[in-house]
Amino acid sequence: MRAGLVVSGTRDERIAAIARLQRGRVARHQLRAAGLEYKVISRAVKRGSLTPLPGGVFAVGHTSPVELGQETAVLLALPDGAALSHHAAASIWDMRPRDATRPIDAVVANGAHRRVDGCVIHRARDLRPRDIRIRRGLPVTSPARTLLDEAEELTPRQLELALDRGLVARIVRTDDLVELLGRTRGRAGAARLATLLERQHGTTLTRSQAEELFLELVRQAQLAPPQVNVRVAGYEVDFWWPARNLVVEIDGYRFHSTHRAFEHDHRKDTQLRAAGLTVLRFTYDQLVREPLVVIAEVARMLGAAR
């Protein structure tokens, strides 16, 4: 965000040249470096060609929402070396869905910095160059560092899902996590992330809200964890306990509401049973309305009823 730019042309051409590389956002110090005096900037604001934003930043030409425009403006308002972090970084890495109602998270090295409306600024003593990456043209904490930051505020399942998404997308490397945890043991989230990493055996990502709800019921009941979305006897199943040859399928309305889907499920269940597997099938309504009945049946089949 701070790379030097050489611009030329008329006043408006110089402004446009800077804004073009920054999603239509420019900082006051950039305009001054491009040769625009304070009175020229003030006139541009009065004409409406520059719209003031928090932290001495301006939107150029219009104020319509721009993808990552708010994040760009925040970084322009902060000192050199600042980077998006926590939830903002997790959403840019696609490890967490973006929550537009949250302020933008950013991390800065220890030192003086201005407050910026709409931004939560985190100070870090242990931030290293390898902890910062460029993603979609913006400085962002690395996937490993982002997970560590998020570990302090996410629920265990939210953290697990974020880690899974990073592993599946191959943006998170186990070696990076191990190296980071080795030098941040005192942090609150380090122990939680280390524990999760130790028991990580493949992905636990589920593909529907119904599957996610069922997995949470299994964990609350302290049943043995199943394998998730794996191929068994030629079919991909939702949940499988290989030690008990038990398969559980979850019917979410969107994917199981047609006659064709029903016929497919029937053939699938027949083939799985023919292969010696026990198949239980539950609907989303059952999970919501009769969760105890559902989990009791699973526990009974596992031989671990509580």
C-alpha positions as CSV (number, residue, x, y, z in Angstrom):
1,M,0.0,0.0,0.0
2,R,3.0,2.3,0.5
3,A,4.9,1.6,-2.7
4,G,6.1,4.8,-4.3
5,L,4.2,5.9,-7.4
6,V,5.4,8.2,-10.2
7,V,2.4,10.1,-11.6
8,S,2.0,12.9,-14.1
9,G,-0.6,14.8,-16.1
10,T,-3.3,17.1,-14.9
11,R,-4.5,17.2,-11.3
12,D,-7.4,14.9,-12.0
13,E,-5.2,12.5,-14.0
14,R,-2.8,12.3,-11.1
15,I,-5.6,11.5,-8.7
16,A,-7.0,8.9,-11.0
17,A,-3.7,7.3,-11.5
18,I,-3.3,6.7,-7.8
19,A,-6.9,5.7,-7.1
20,R,-6.9,3.2,-10.0
21,L,-4.4,1.0,-8.1
22,Q,-6.2,1.3,-4.8
23,R,-9.9,0.5,-5.5
24,G,-10.7,4.1,-5.9
25,R,-9.2,5.2,-2.5
26,V,-6.4,7.6,-2.0
27,A,-4.7,9.0,1.2
28,R,-4.0,12.6,1.8
29,H,-0.3,12.1,2.0
30,Q,-0.4,10.4,-1.4
31,L,-2.1,13.4,-2.9
32,R,0.4,15.7,-1.3
33,A,3.3,13.6,-2.6
34,A,1.7,13.9,-6.1
35,G,2.0,17.7,-5.9
36,L,-1.5,18.6,-4.8
37,E,-1.7,21.4,-2.3
38,Y,-4.1,21.4,0.6
39,K,-6.3,24.1,-1.0
40,V,-6.5,22.0,-4.2
41,I,-7.6,19.0,-2.2
42,S,-10.2,21.1,-0.3
43,R,-11.6,22.4,-3.7
44,A,-11.9,18.8,-4.9
45,V,-13.8,17.9,-1.8
46,K,-16.2,20.8,-2.3
47,R,-16.8,19.8,-5.9
48,G,-17.5,16.2,-4.8
49,S,-14.7,14.6,-6.8
50,L,-13.1,13.6,-3.5
51,T,-15.2,12.3,-0.6
52,P,-13.6,12.2,2.9
53,L,-13.3,8.9,4.6
54,P,-12.0,8.2,8.1
55,G,-8.3,8.5,8.7
56,G,-7.3,11.1,6.1
57,V,-8.5,8.9,3.2
58,F,-10.7,9.9,0.3
59,A,-13.0,8.0,-2.1
60,V,-12.4,9.2,-5.7
61,G,-15.3,10.0,-7.9
62,H,-18.1,8.2,-6.1
63,T,-18.9,6.5,-2.7
64,S,-20.7,3.4,-4.1
65,P,-19.6,0.2,-2.3
66,V,-16.4,-1.3,-3.8
67,E,-15.2,-4.8,-3.0
68,L,-12.6,-4.6,-0.3
69,G,-12.8,-0.8,-0.5
70,Q,-13.3,-0.4,3.2
71,E,-10.3,-2.7,3.9
72,T,-8.2,-0.7,1.5
73,A,-9.1,2.6,3.1
74,V,-8.3,1.3,6.6
75,L,-4.8,0.2,5.4
76,L,-4.2,3.6,3.8
77,A,-5.0,5.3,7.1
78,L,-2.6,3.2,9.1
79,P,1.2,3.4,9.3
80,D,3.7,1.4,7.2
81,G,3.7,-2.3,7.9
82,A,0.0,-2.6,8.9
83,A,-1.9,-5.6,7.7
84,L,-5.4,-6.9,7.8
85,S,-5.8,-9.5,10.5
86,H,-8.3,-11.6,12.5
87,H,-11.7,-11.8,11.0
88,A,-10.9,-9.5,8.1
89,A,-7.9,-11.7,7.1
90,A,-9.9,-15.0,7.6
91,S,-12.6,-13.8,5.3
92,I,-10.1,-12.7,2.6
93,W,-8.4,-16.1,2.9
94,D,-11.9,-17.7,2.5
95,M,-11.5,-19.5,5.8
96,R,-14.5,-17.6,7.4
97,P,-17.6,-16.1,5.8
98,R,-17.4,-12.3,5.9
99,D,-19.5,-10.5,8.4
100,A,-20.1,-7.0,7.0
101,T,-21.4,-5.7,10.3
102,R,-18.0,-6.2,12.0
103,P,-15.4,-3.5,12.1
104,I,-12.2,-4.2,10.1
105,D,-9.4,-5.9,12.0
106,A,-5.8,-4.7,11.4
107,V,-2.5,-5.4,13.1
108,V,0.3,-3.0,13.6
109,A,3.7,-3.2,15.2
110,N,4.1,-1.6,18.6
111,G,4.3,2.2,18.3
112,A,2.2,5.2,17.8
113,H,-0.8,5.1,15.4
114,R,-4.0,7.0,14.9
115,R,-7.4,5.6,15.7
116,V,-9.5,4.9,12.6
117,D,-13.3,4.7,12.7
118,G,-14.7,1.3,11.7
119,C,-11.4,-0.4,12.5
120,V,-10.1,-2.5,15.5
121,I,-6.4,-2.1,15.7
122,H,-4.3,-4.9,17.3
123,R,-0.8,-4.3,18.4
124,A,1.8,-7.1,18.1
125,R,5.3,-7.5,19.4
126,D,5.9,-10.8,17.7
127,L,4.9,-10.0,14.2
128,R,7.5,-11.1,11.7
129,P,7.8,-10.4,7.9
130,R,6.9,-14.1,7.2
131,D,3.6,-13.5,9.0
132,I,2.4,-11.0,6.3
133,R,1.4,-12.0,2.8
134,I,-0.2,-10.2,-0.1
135,R,-3.7,-11.4,-0.9
136,R,-5.9,-9.7,-3.5
137,G,-3.4,-6.8,-3.6
138,L,-3.6,-6.2,0.2
139,P,-1.2,-7.0,3.0
140,V,-2.9,-9.7,5.1
141,T,-1.7,-11.9,8.0
142,S,-0.6,-15.3,6.8
143,P,-3.2,-18.1,7.0
144,A,-1.3,-19.6,10.0
145,R,-1.1,-16.3,11.8
146,T,-4.7,-15.6,11.0
147,L,-5.8,-18.9,12.6
148,L,-3.8,-18.1,15.7
149,D,-5.4,-14.7,16.0
150,E,-8.9,-16.1,15.5
151,A,-8.3,-19.0,18.0
152,E,-8.7,-16.4,20.8
153,E,-12.3,-15.6,20.0
154,L,-13.8,-18.5,17.9
155,T,-15.7,-21.5,19.3
156,P,-13.8,-24.8,19.0
157,R,-16.0,-25.9,16.1
158,Q,-15.6,-22.5,14.3
159,L,-11.8,-22.8,14.6
160,E,-11.8,-26.3,13.4
161,L,-13.9,-25.4,10.3
162,A,-11.6,-22.5,9.6
163,L,-8.6,-24.8,9.8
164,D,-10.3,-27.4,7.6
165,R,-11.1,-24.8,4.9
166,G,-7.5,-23.7,4.9
167,L,-6.2,-27.3,4.6
168,V,-8.7,-28.2,1.9
169,A,-7.8,-25.1,-0.1
170,R,-4.1,-25.8,0.5
171,I,-3.4,-22.3,1.8
172,V,-2.5,-23.6,5.3
173,R,0.6,-25.7,5.8
174,T,1.1,-27.8,8.9
175,D,4.8,-26.9,9.0
176,D,3.8,-23.2,9.1
177,L,1.5,-23.8,12.0
178,V,4.1,-25.8,13.9
179,E,6.7,-23.1,13.4
180,L,4.4,-20.3,14.5
181,L,3.2,-22.2,17.6
182,G,6.8,-22.8,18.5
183,R,7.4,-19.0,19.0
184,T,4.0,-18.0,20.3
185,R,3.4,-20.4,23.2
186,G,2.4,-17.7,25.6
187,R,-0.6,-16.5,23.5
188,A,-4.1,-17.4,24.6
189,G,-5.0,-19.0,21.4
190,A,-1.8,-21.0,20.9
191,A,-2.8,-23.9,23.2
192,R,-6.2,-24.2,21.6
193,L,-4.8,-24.3,18.1
194,A,-2.1,-26.7,19.1
195,T,-4.6,-29.1,20.6
196,L,-6.7,-29.0,17.5
197,L,-3.7,-29.6,15.3
198,E,-2.7,-32.6,17.4
199,R,-6.0,-34.4,16.8
200,Q,-6.4,-33.3,13.2
201,H,-6.8,-36.4,11.0
202,G,-8.2,-35.3,7.7
203,T,-11.0,-32.9,7.1
204,T,-14.2,-32.7,9.1
205,L,-15.9,-30.3,6.7
206,T,-19.6,-31.0,6.1
207,R,-21.6,-29.8,3.1
208,S,-24.9,-28.8,4.6
209,Q,-26.4,-27.3,7.6
210,A,-28.1,-30.6,8.5
211,E,-24.8,-32.5,8.4
212,E,-23.2,-29.8,10.6
213,L,-26.0,-30.1,13.1
214,F,-25.7,-33.9,13.3
215,L,-22.0,-33.7,13.9
216,E,-22.5,-31.3,16.7
217,L,-25.0,-33.7,18.3
218,V,-22.4,-36.5,18.1
219,R,-19.9,-34.4,19.9
220,Q,-22.2,-33.3,22.6
221,A,-23.1,-36.9,23.3
222,Q,-19.3,-37.7,23.4
223,L,-19.7,-40.5,20.8
224,A,-16.7,-41.8,18.8
225,P,-16.1,-39.3,16.0
226,P,-17.1,-40.5,12.5
227,Q,-15.3,-40.1,9.2
228,V,-17.0,-37.4,7.2
229,N,-17.9,-37.4,3.5
230,V,-15.9,-40.4,2.6
231,R,-16.4,-43.2,-0.1
232,V,-17.6,-46.5,1.2
233,A,-18.6,-49.5,-1.0
234,G,-18.5,-47.3,-4.1
235,Y,-20.7,-44.5,-2.6
236,E,-19.9,-41.2,-0.8
237,V,-21.6,-41.3,2.5
238,D,-22.2,-38.5,5.0
239,F,-20.8,-40.2,8.1
240,W,-19.1,-43.6,8.7
241,W,-17.9,-45.4,11.7
242,P,-15.7,-48.2,10.2
243,A,-15.2,-50.0,13.5
244,R,-19.0,-50.6,13.6
245,N,-19.7,-50.7,9.9
246,L,-22.2,-47.9,10.6
247,V,-23.3,-45.4,8.0
248,V,-25.4,-42.4,8.8
249,E,-27.0,-40.3,6.0
250,I,-28.6,-36.9,6.6
251,D,-31.4,-35.7,4.3
252,G,-31.5,-31.9,3.9
253,Y,-34.6,-30.7,2.1
254,R,-32.8,-29.0,-0.7
255,F,-31.0,-32.1,-1.8
256,H,-33.6,-34.8,-1.0
257,S,-36.9,-33.3,-2.0
258,T,-37.5,-34.9,-5.4
259,H,-38.7,-38.3,-6.4
260,R,-35.4,-38.9,-8.4
261,A,-33.4,-38.1,-5.3
262,F,-35.5,-40.5,-3.2
263,E,-34.9,-43.3,-5.7
264,H,-31.2,-42.7,-5.7
265,D,-31.1,-42.8,-1.9
266,H,-33.0,-46.1,-1.9
267,R,-30.6,-47.7,-4.3
268,K,-27.7,-46.4,-2.4
269,D,-29.0,-47.8,0.9
270,T,-29.7,-51.1,-0.7
271,Q,-26.2,-51.4,-2.0
272,L,-24.6,-50.4,1.2
273,R,-26.6,-52.9,3.2
274,A,-25.7,-55.6,0.7
275,A,-22.1,-54.8,1.4
276,G,-22.7,-55.6,5.1
277,L,-23.1,-52.0,6.4
278,T,-25.8,-50.7,8.8
279,V,-27.4,-47.6,7.4
280,L,-29.3,-45.0,9.4
281,R,-31.0,-42.1,7.6
282,F,-32.3,-39.0,9.4
283,T,-34.0,-35.9,8.1
284,Y,-33.2,-32.3,9.0
285,D,-36.6,-32.0,10.8
286,Q,-35.7,-35.0,13.0
287,L,-32.4,-33.4,14.0
288,V,-34.2,-30.2,15.0
289,R,-37.3,-31.7,16.6
290,E,-36.1,-35.0,18.0
291,P,-32.3,-34.7,18.6
292,L,-32.3,-37.0,21.6
293,V,-34.1,-39.7,19.7
294,V,-31.6,-39.4,16.8
295,I,-28.5,-39.5,18.9
296,A,-29.9,-42.3,21.1
297,E,-30.4,-44.5,18.0
298,V,-26.9,-43.8,16.8
299,A,-25.5,-44.5,20.3
300,R,-27.4,-47.8,20.4
301,M,-26.0,-48.9,17.1
302,L,-22.5,-48.0,18.2
303,G,-23.0,-50.0,21.4
304,A,-22.3,-47.0,23.5
305,A,-25.7,-45.8,24.7
306,R,-25.5,-43.2,27.4
